[in-house]
Amino acid sequence: MEDYRDVNRANWDDRVAAHAASPDYAVSRFTDDPSFLSEVVSFDRARLGDIARLDAVHLQCHIGTDTVSLARLGAKMTGLDFSAPALEQGRRLAEAVGVDVEFVESDLYGAPDALGRERFDLVYTGIGALCWLPDIRRWAEVVASLLRPGGRLFIREGHPVLWSLSDPPREDGLLVIEYPYFEQAEPMVWDEGGTYVETDQVFTHNVTHEWNHGIGEIVSAVLAAGLELTALEEHDSVPWDALPGQMTDIGGGEFRLTDRPERLPHTYTLQARRPL
Ligand SMILES: C[S@@+](CC[C@H](N)C(=O)[O-])C[C@H]1O[C@@H](n2cnc3c(N)ncnc32)[C@H](O)[C@@H]1O
């Protein structure tokens, strides 16, 4: 079988231009408005607190919209991703808005070698990051190795219950668990032409290999890597239209299940700290 990284990278590389041009990523708003922040980072802001002057890395930073937003909040940002075209977009955006961000090309599991160990006060990641990784324990080890003593992990991510639901959503509105909730050795293999932003672009690399990781597995991985859990919140909204036809746009880039949203944990925010 082809390496999952090659398959997934081809899929991501293919979608970069469409994402950079889409209203969802709102790239032009960063240049139009010097105080503009991505809606994802705006949601996180109260929980992030003051990040000014922190050495921070955004793992799986994609086209850098959240990375640049964190830089606008005063953090000294590094963005890491395995997609060269995504990083190129990130560099272009950072240069256009005049913020200093270092963008580094690497597979997630190669991040400690690519970036150096114990370098960061803050590791930020999420919103469609963990599903590309086969081994949550190795991910947590990577995060822990990047953090200085006292440094923090901040992740807001799609909830594993949401990832496990039938896709496309059922017409009767019932939420049905169809896919693995727990991490599996074998990936879920998808072959889908579109992407999660509005676009007319036609893509050629449509196969992806993805994994789910249960909340208990994520928390256990973070603890096993030597971090202390400081916060775990589940949210009733998600920053993309995760169940098309069944979600309401509630503003601020967030979507919520229209019918009885209290049934579904949509996303979660987990924070952890490397002990001093
Ligand atoms: C949905 S984006 C997440 C970033 C951010 N939430 C956003 O939407 O801008 C997922 C990113 O993960 C990257 N990625 C996927 N697998 C990776 C891997 N094994 N190593 C490094 N980056 C990876 C992709 O290139 C993509 O840019």
The ligand as a Tripos MOL2 file, in Angstrom:
@<TRIPOS>MOLECULE
LIG
   27    29     1     0     0
SMALL
NO_CHARGES

@<TRIPOS>ATOM
      1 C1         -7.6300   21.0540    8.0890 C.3       1 LIG1
      2 S1         -5.9570   21.5660    8.0790 S.3       1 LIG1
      3 C2         -5.7790   21.9730    9.7640 C.3       1 LIG1
      4 C3         -5.2330   23.3740    9.9180 C.3       1 LIG1
      5 C4         -6.1980   24.4550   10.3170 C.3       1 LIG1
      6 N1         -7.1810   23.9920   11.2420 N.3       1 LIG1
      7 C5         -6.8380   25.0720    9.1130 C.2       1 LIG1
      8 O1         -7.9700   24.7060    8.7680 O.co2     1 LIG1
      9 O2         -6.2180   25.9380    8.5140 O.co2     1 LIG1
     10 C6         -5.0210   20.0420    8.0540 C.3       1 LIG1
     11 C7         -3.5460   20.2630    7.7030 C.3       1 LIG1
     12 O3         -2.8220   19.1090    8.1580 O.3       1 LIG1
     13 C8         -1.7450   18.9110    7.2530 C.3       1 LIG1
     14 N2         -1.2760   17.5320    7.4530 N.ar      1 LIG1
     15 C9         -1.9740   16.3910    7.2620 C.ar      1 LIG1
     16 N3         -1.2250   15.3260    7.6010 N.ar      1 LIG1
     17 C10        -0.0110   15.8050    8.0110 C.ar      1 LIG1
     18 C11         1.1740   15.2000    8.4860 C.ar      1 LIG1
     19 N4          1.2820   13.8710    8.5990 N.pl3     1 LIG1
     20 N5          2.2070   15.9960    8.8290 N.ar      1 LIG1
     21 C12         2.1210   17.3540    8.7030 C.ar      1 LIG1
     22 N6          1.0100   17.9910    8.2530 N.ar      1 LIG1
     23 C13        -0.0480   17.2190    7.9140 C.ar      1 LIG1
     24 C14        -2.3400   19.2120    5.8910 C.3       1 LIG1
     25 O4         -1.3510   19.5190    4.9330 O.3       1 LIG1
     26 C15        -3.2590   20.3890    6.2040 C.3       1 LIG1
     27 O5         -2.6180   21.5980    5.9220 O.3       1 LIG1
@<TRIPOS>BOND
     1     1     2 1
     2     2     3 1
     3     2    10 1
     4     3     4 1
     5     4     5 1
     6     5     6 1
     7     5     7 1
     8     7     8 2
     9     7     9 1
    10    10    11 1
    11    11    12 1
    12    11    26 1
    13    12    13 1
    14    13    14 1
    15    13    24 1
    16    14    15 ar
    17    14    23 ar
    18    15    16 ar
    19    16    17 ar
    20    17    18 ar
    21    17    23 ar
    22    18    19 1
    23    18    20 ar
    24    20    21 ar
    25    21    22 ar
    26    22    23 ar
    27    24    25 1
    28    24    26 1
    29    26    27 1
@<TRIPOS>SUBSTRUCTURE
     1 LIG1         1 GROUP 0 **** ****
